[in-house]
Amino acid sequence: MLERYMQKLGETYRILPFFVALVIMWTVVSPMAVYSQQEVPDKVFFIFEDNCAFAGCHAGPNAPQGLDLSEGFIISSLVNVPSKEKSDIMRVKPGDPVNSYLIMKLKGSPNIEGEQMPRGADPLSAEQIATIESWIKSMEPTQKRAEAPEREYVQAFPGLSLATLPTTQTLDKGLFSYRIAHRWRGRTREGFDKLFGLDFGARMYTQMTFAVNNDIAVSAGRSAVDATFEFAGKWRFLREKADGSIPLSAAIFAGFDWATVKEIRDPDDPGGDFLSRTDSERFAWFAQVALTKQVHERLSVLLTPGVLLNGNVRLADEDALITFGVAGKLLLFAGFSVFLEAVPIISGEEGAATVELPPGGEIYDSFTIGLERRIGGHVFHVYITNSLGLTTPQYMSGGNLDFVDGDFRLGFNIYRQLRLPF
């Protein structure tokens, strides 16, 4: 199958105009001598932790503008570091809160760029700001910029998935993620008259994911195809370390889809009654192992072998469907990446329930090329793909378009991480 892709890639020049369109669309959607890290007072640390350093906002290696306010990185991110918005002003000027850009942003001073912080939340109280001001006043004016400590872990992929394939990424405890995914039914080759397929409506998937702890998450989602609910769990049992002592990350992603639409007949008795909503034939079971590796600071790879049982609820006793997902992501510049993913079907294709496959139609392995934008607690994907499947069994079952022949549709994902209110 890989050979076929490589042979026909030269024929897919028609992709280029649409890829340029994706870039445009993407622009619209995303609008010295040093001291070691010193201890941050608990009161200050908890203000940052509760209001800034969570939900993928000002935390981690991909924090916006490099401002990481998580434990161990506060000093090196703030003290004597020029603001990215106003390079002539230090984020924190030791001993001088009035001329520290951090305080200006927290107070919403008129000479700041952008919004008052925290963005999208209530401003800090006067007492909280006074606590941070007192901390800045307590610093020696001669204090110099500190070196950032080495990070313990590597983050190969920032999102819980790429277009569809699960990554090894999980959520920090106390967070939840909300995902909206769209895939337009029409083909881009329909042209401008049909707005490159957008006039034909879309398939939508919405999903909530909750952290049990830092390595275990559970999710629930729904697709309109057969009124399907998906319930799943992810367990990350290996995490890649920056020093190479653990060379990759690994996670198990497993669960089931439940087709609740009334009009599903018993596959053993096609002329009989509809299946009850809790009949075992309505459940498709899946398991995948996600393996990720950051092979270079700009390049990450993902391997995801998987198995699907009873993936076609309208067939009885079909063989298990086995896939081997492969993906790669290349960081172009801060926050922007290009990625591709393929989900070849190894066996069991004859029983696949490919979304909107016409009678006698050919099944193609799911294939996607797209752009990823990471900003704050958001991960955006805009892509072209040959599959309409959004739940796990749906995309494992392949696509109804021949991608290598230049036949594909548009789609996107939006992931938002938030803190639980309790």
C-alpha positions in Angstrom: 0.0 0.0 0.0 2.9 2.4 0.8 4.4 1.7 -2.6 1.1 2.7 -4.2 1.1 6.0 -2.3 4.6 6.8 -3.3 4.0 5.9 -7.0 0.9 8.1 -7.2 2.0 11.1 -5.2 3.4 12.7 -8.3 -0.1 12.6 -9.8 -1.6 14.6 -6.9 -0.5 18.0 -8.0 -4.1 19.0 -7.7 -3.7 19.0 -3.9 -1.4 22.0 -4.0 -4.1 24.7 -4.5 -6.2 23.3 -1.8 -3.2 23.1 0.6 -2.6 26.8 -0.1 -6.3 27.3 0.7 -5.8 25.5 4.0 -3.0 27.8 4.9 -5.2 30.8 4.3 -8.1 29.2 6.2 -5.6 28.5 9.0 -4.6 32.1 9.3 -8.3 33.0 9.8 -9.0 30.4 12.4 -6.1 31.0 14.6 -6.0 34.5 15.1 25.1 36.4 30.3 25.8 35.7 33.9 22.9 33.9 35.4 21.6 32.7 38.8 19.9 29.4 39.4 16.2 29.2 39.9 15.2 30.6 43.3 12.2 29.5 45.4 8.9 31.2 44.6 6.8 32.0 47.6 3.9 29.6 48.0 1.3 32.4 47.8 2.7 33.5 44.4 3.1 30.0 43.1 -0.5 29.1 43.8 -1.8 32.3 42.2 0.1 31.3 39.0 -1.0 27.7 39.3 -4.7 28.5 39.8 -4.9 31.2 37.1 -2.2 30.8 34.5 -0.2 27.6 34.6 -2.9 25.1 33.7 -5.0 23.8 30.8 -2.1 24.0 28.4 -2.0 27.8 28.7 1.1 29.2 30.3 2.5 25.8 31.0 4.9 23.4 29.2 7.4 23.8 26.4 4.8 25.2 24.0 3.4 27.9 26.3 2.4 31.0 24.4 5.3 33.5 23.8 7.5 31.0 25.8 6.0 32.2 29.1 6.0 29.0 31.2 4.6 29.7 34.6 4.6 26.1 35.8 6.6 24.9 38.8 10.4 25.3 38.2 10.1 27.7 35.3 8.6 30.8 36.8 11.8 32.7 37.5 13.5 31.9 34.2 10.3 32.9 32.3 9.8 36.2 34.1 12.7 37.8 35.8 14.7 40.2 33.6 13.1 38.6 30.5 12.0 41.1 27.9 8.3 41.0 27.0 7.5 39.6 23.6 4.8 42.3 23.2 7.0 45.2 24.4 10.6 44.2 24.1 11.8 47.4 25.9 10.0 46.3 29.1 10.9 43.4 31.3 8.2 40.9 32.3 9.5 41.3 35.9 11.9 44.1 36.7 13.5 43.0 40.1 12.5 45.4 42.9 10.2 47.5 40.6 6.6 46.1 40.1 5.4 49.4 38.6 7.7 49.0 35.6 7.1 45.2 35.3 5.1 44.2 32.3 3.5 41.3 34.2 1.8 43.7 36.6 0.7 45.9 33.7 -0.9 42.9 32.1 -2.6 41.8 35.3 -4.0 45.3 35.9 -5.0 45.9 32.3 -2.9 49.0 32.0 -3.7 51.2 28.9 -0.2 50.8 27.4 -0.2 47.0 27.1 -0.6 45.1 23.9 -3.4 42.6 23.6 -5.8 41.6 26.4 -5.7 41.9 30.2 -4.6 38.7 31.8 -5.8 36.0 32.7 -7.4 35.9 29.2 -11.0 34.8 29.2 -11.2 34.7 33.0 -12.0 37.1 35.8 -9.1 39.5 36.6 -7.0 38.8 39.7 -8.2 40.3 42.9 -6.4 43.4 44.3 -5.1 41.2 47.1 -3.6 38.7 44.6 -1.9 41.4 42.5 -0.6 43.0 45.8 0.9 39.6 46.7 2.8 39.4 43.3 3.9 43.1 43.7 5.3 42.4 47.1 7.2 39.4 45.7 8.7 41.6 42.9 9.7 44.3 45.5 11.5 41.7 47.6 13.9 40.9 44.7 17.4 42.4 44.6 17.6 45.0 41.8 20.9 43.4 40.8 19.3 40.0 40.2 20.0 38.7 36.7 18.2 36.4 34.4 18.1 32.7 35.4 18.7 29.7 33.2 15.7 27.5 32.6 16.1 24.0 34.1 16.2 21.0 31.9 12.8 19.5 31.2 12.2 16.0 32.4 9.8 14.9 29.7 9.4 15.3 26.0 6.1 16.2 24.4 6.0 14.7 20.9 2.4 15.8 20.2 0.4 18.5 22.0 -3.1 17.2 21.2 -5.0 14.2 22.4 -5.1 13.1 18.8 -4.1 14.2 15.3 -6.9 14.4 12.8 -8.2 11.1 14.2 -5.3 8.9 15.5 -4.9 9.0 19.3 -1.5 10.2 20.6 0.1 9.4 23.9 -0.8 12.8 25.3 -3.1 12.9 28.3 -4.4 15.7 30.6 -3.2 16.9 33.9 -5.4 16.0 36.8 -8.1 18.5 37.4 -8.5 19.3 33.7 -11.0 18.4 31.0 -10.9 18.7 27.2 -13.7 19.6 24.8 -13.4 18.6 21.2 -15.4 19.6 18.1 -14.7 17.9 14.8 -16.2 18.5 11.4 -15.7 16.8 8.1 -17.6 18.1 5.0 -19.4 15.5 3.0 -18.7 17.1 -0.4 -15.5 16.7 -2.3 -13.2 19.6 -2.9 -13.3 18.8 -6.7 -16.9 20.0 -6.7 -15.3 23.4 -7.3 -16.2 27.0 -6.5 -19.9 26.6 -7.4 -20.3 24.2 -4.5 -17.7 26.0 -2.4 -15.3 23.0 -2.7 -17.7 20.6 -1.1 -18.8 22.8 1.8 -22.4 23.2 0.4 -23.1 19.5 1.0 -23.2 19.7 4.8 -20.8 18.1 7.3 -20.5 15.2 9.7 -19.8 16.3 13.2 -18.3 14.8 16.3 -18.2 16.3 19.8 -16.2 14.8 22.7 -15.4 15.4 26.3 -12.3 14.0 27.9 -11.6 14.0 31.7 -8.3 13.3 33.5 -8.4 10.6 36.2 -4.8 11.4 37.0 -1.8 12.6 34.9 -1.6 9.4 32.9 -5.2 8.1 32.7 -8.1 9.8 31.0 -11.7 8.8 30.1 -13.8 10.3 27.2 -17.3 10.3 25.9 -18.3 11.5 22.4 -21.2 11.4 19.9 -21.4 11.2 16.1 -24.7 11.7 14.1 -23.8 8.6 12.0 -26.2 5.9 13.4 -26.6 8.2 16.5 -23.3 6.7 17.8 -21.9 7.3 21.2 -18.2 6.5 21.9 -16.8 5.7 25.4 -13.1 5.2 25.8 -10.2 5.4 28.1 -6.5 6.1 27.6 -3.6 4.9 29.9 -0.1 6.2 29.3 2.2 3.7 30.7 5.5 5.0 29.2 6.6 8.7 28.9 9.6 9.8 26.8 12.3 11.5 28.9 14.5 14.3 27.6 17.6 12.5 28.8 16.8 9.5 26.6 16.5 7.1 29.6 12.9 6.3 28.3 13.2 6.6 24.5 9.5 6.8 23.6 6.0 7.3 25.0 3.3 4.5 24.9 -0.4 4.5 25.7 -3.3 2.1 25.4 -6.5 3.6 24.0 -9.6 1.3 24.2 -13.3 1.5 24.3 -16.6 0.9 22.4 -19.0 2.6 20.1 -22.8 2.3 20.7 -25.1 2.7 17.7 -28.4 3.9 19.2 -30.3 4.8 16.0 -33.6 2.8 16.1 -33.5 1.5 12.5 -30.9 -1.3 12.8 -32.3 -4.7 12.0 -30.9 -8.0 13.4 -28.2 -9.0 10.9 -29.2 -12.7 11.5 -32.8 -11.8 10.6 -32.8 -8.9 8.1 -36.6 -9.1 7.6 -37.3 -9.2 11.3 -37.7 -6.5 14.0 -35.3 -3.8 14.8 -32.6 -4.6 17.4 -33.3 -3.3 20.9 -31.1 -0.4 21.8 -29.1 -2.5 24.3 -28.5 -5.4 22.0 -24.9 -6.6 22.0 -24.8 -6.3 18.1 -25.0 -2.5 18.5 -21.6 -2.3 20.2 -18.3 -2.1 18.3 -15.2 -2.7 20.5 -11.7 -1.3 19.7 -8.2 -1.2 21.2 -5.2 0.6 20.0 -1.6 1.1 21.2 -0.2 4.5 20.5 3.6 4.9 20.3 5.2 8.3 19.9 8.7 9.5 19.5 10.3 12.9 19.1 13.1 12.1 16.7 14.2 15.7 16.3 13.1 18.9 18.1 11.0 19.6 15.0 9.9 16.1 14.0 7.7 13.6 15.8 6.3 10.2 14.7 3.3 8.2 15.8 2.6 4.5 15.3 -0.9 3.1 16.2 -1.7 -0.5 15.6 -5.3 -1.3 16.4 -8.0 -4.0 16.3 -11.8 -3.5 15.9 -14.4 -6.1 16.8 -18.0 -6.0 15.4 -17.2 -2.8 13.7 -20.1 -3.2 11.3 -23.3 -3.5 13.4 -25.3 -4.5 10.3 -23.2 -7.6 9.7 -23.1 -10.8 11.8 -19.9 -12.6 12.7 -17.6 -10.5 10.5 -13.8 -10.9 11.0 -11.9 -8.6 13.2 -10.6 -5.5 11.4 -6.9 -4.8 12.0 -5.2 -1.5 11.2 -1.8 0.0 11.5 -1.9 3.8 11.8 1.2 5.8 11.0 1.6 9.6 11.4 4.3 12.3 11.4 4.4 15.9 12.4 6.9 18.6 11.4 7.2 21.8 13.3 7.4 24.7 10.9 7.8 27.5 13.4 6.5 28.3 16.9 3.0 26.9 17.3 2.6 25.8 13.6 3.1 22.3 12.3 2.2 20.2 9.2 1.2 16.6 9.7 0.0 13.6 7.9 -1.6 10.3 9.0 -2.5 7.1 7.3 -4.5 4.2 8.7 -3.9 1.2 6.4 -6.3 -1.8 6.9 -4.2 -4.9 7.3 -7.1 -7.4 7.4 -10.9 -7.6 7.7 -11.7 -5.0 5.0 -14.6 -7.0 3.7 -16.6 -6.3 6.9 -15.7 -2.6 7.2 -18.6 -0.2 7.8 -17.2 2.7 5.8 -19.2 5.9 6.3 -21.3 6.8 3.2 -19.8 4.0 1.0 -22.1 3.5 -2.0 -23.2 -0.1 -2.7 -20.3 -1.9 -4.3 -18.0 1.0 -3.7 -14.3 0.6 -3.1 -12.9 1.1 0.4 -9.7 3.2 0.7 -7.4 3.4 3.6 -8.0 6.6 5.6 -5.4 9.3 4.7 -5.1 12.9 5.9 -2.8 15.8 5.4 -3.2 18.9 7.5 -1.9 21.8 9.6 -1.8 22.0 13.4 -1.9 25.2 15.4 -1.2 25.2 19.1 -2.0 28.3 21.1 -2.6 28.5 24.8 -5.1 25.8 25.8 -6.2 25.3 22.1 -5.1 22.8 19.5 -6.6 23.4 16.0 -6.3 21.1 13.1 -7.4 22.0 9.5 -6.9 19.2 7.0 -7.9 17.4 3.8 -8.9 13.7 4.1 -10.7 10.9 2.2 -12.7 9.6 5.1 -15.9 10.8 6.8 -15.3 8.7 9.9 -14.8 10.5 13.2 -15.3 7.9 15.9 -12.6 5.3 16.2 -14.4 2.4 14.4 -15.6 4.8 11.7 -12.1 6.0 10.6 -10.5 2.5 11.2 -13.1 1.3 8.6 -11.5 3.4 5.8 -12.6 6.2 3.5 -14.9 6.4 0.5 -12.6 8.6 -1.6 -9.3 7.9 -3.5 -6.9 10.4 -1.9 -4.0 9.5 -4.2 -6.2 10.3 -7.2 -6.7 13.8 -5.8 -10.2 13.1 -4.3 -10.7 14.4 -0.8 -12.7 16.7 1.5 -12.0 19.4 4.1 -12.2 19.0 7.8 -11.1 20.4 11.1 -10.7 19.7 14.9 -10.8 22.1 17.8 -9.5 21.0 21.2 -9.9 23.2 24.2 -8.6 22.3 27.7 -10.2 23.8 30.7 -10.0 23.4 34.5 -12.8 21.6 36.3 -14.9 24.0 38.4 -14.6 21.7 41.5 
